[in-house]
Amino acid sequence: MSIKAINRRVDRPHVFAVVCICFGLLGLVSLSLASTAQSTGSALAYSILLPACVIICALYRHPLAAACLVAFLVPLNYPTTQIPFLETSTELLLVVFTPLFLRSWLSQRGELGRELALTSMLLSGGLFALIASDSELAAWGFIRWVLAANLLLGLIAILRTERGTIRAGGMAGDRIFWLAILSGALICAVFGIRQRAGAIVFVGAPYKPPNIDSTFGFYSNYTAYLAFASVVGILLLVDKKLGVRTRTYVLVSTCVVVSQLAQGMSRGSILFVAIALLVALAVLAVKSPGRSLSLLAISSIGVLAVYLFTPPRVLEEFTLRFIQDQGGDVYRSSLQRAGWNLLVENPFGLGFGGFVEALRSDSSRAYVALAHPHRLWTELGLELGWIGLVAICVLIGIALGRSLRTSLKQLNMSDLIAGACLAGFAVQGWVDYFFFETSNLVGFVFILAASLVGPLKRVAPRSRTRDTRSNTLRQGVFS
């Protein structure tokens, strides 16, 4: 059977997304078992299986399947220490899929504002990495931003093509992408449940017990991704275009993810969810009051369920984290203050990893030398310089304005999810920084890409007038 015949018979990208996800799960199982056994074959197993997924996606010409595979596998993060500068499976994933995403965005026309912001950010980061104290580490940080930018542009092109395209099962391609994100977070949350129960076969022991981090390296990164997935699930529940079976799956998945988020005891993650849902409620109150009431009811029931089913000890400890200063807050404040001072003093930035080196060279700046200043915007300025910080702020501003403006003009849940999550992310970034794990950086790229897709352009049919004129002409000639 020829390739064209296969494409004609199986033109269902969500089916191939499932096939690719199965390949990815097989690779993750192999990698996790090999890592647990301290085998040197873990990176080899993953590097063989991931190109197989790329071949499948390229063979059937469905970039949506590749996007869904990346969305599913990103939170399922494992170390690949055998490959230089590729410390985790997420970074390996970005490298393997680079050609596919590059091909996706090169075939479409860009937009001036977005391209200028991205170019300024990358040029700033690249030039300033050359003058960093640790230029090798700064260069790796710059390469990571290049991979993220390629993923961003590729996802924008893919999601723009899939917007309004109804796939088999009556679901649009952008909805399938959000479901893949929720599914990956669900598996990650299940691993977190197993880790909490003491089963560490697939995930290993937590970095800072008793805080659970699942497949992430730190508990706050884990809960930050769960917060993002929770908002996705909650807003999908009020999407009228989902079928009963899909809605049931979303409900179950969201309940699992939210339950683990509640036990993570991360104040920043709760802030993310609160801001995102408030923005979504405000938009829905204007465009669809009925759905805003549904969202309010779902959120209220969720809060009540968390209150009733969370163990009293966890609930009490979590409440104290909000009403009392914690011991780590003193260190956090000193790091934020030191980061701001370094940003003011270094307009060209310090490069990736430069913050901790600056603290080690001058211990009077902060009480402890950690890898980042616990504030997203400060760290971005330290990595990319003032120019890069302004560029990425402009890019985020364009994305937030476009997604919310599109939601207010023609209500689309994909735009609303992206805009609400981006608003929550911007506020959460004022109190913490998560991009030291590439999985969280890619999660931000998901939000940014969906926000930059723009409205669905409806093209009026042009053939009817032309056909009518030709028929009239024929009738006049042959009458």
Protein Blocks (a to p, Z undefined) as FASTA:
>chain_A
ZZklmmmmmccfklmmmmmmmmmmmmmmmmmmmmmnopaklmmmmmmmmmmmmmmmmmno
paklmmmmmmmmmmmccddfkbghilbfklmmmmmmmmmmmmmmmmpccdfklmmmmmmm
mmmmmmmmmmpmblmlmmmmmmmmmmmmmmmmmmmmmmmmmgopacehiiafklmmmmmm
mmmmmmmmmmmmmmmnopaklnopafbdcbdekjafbfklmmmmmmmmmmmmmmmmmpmk
bcfklmmmmmmmmmmmmmmmmmnopaklmmmmmmmmmmmmmmmmmmmmmlmmmmmmmmmm
mmmmmmmmpcfklmmmmmmmmmpccfklmmmmmmmmmmmmmmmmmmnonoehklmmmmmm
mmklpmbdcfbehiaklmmmmmnojmlmmmmmmmmmmmmmmmmmmmmmmgcfklmmmmmm
mmmmmmmmmmgcfklpmklmmmmmmmmmmmmnopadddddfklmmmmmmmmmmmmmmZZ
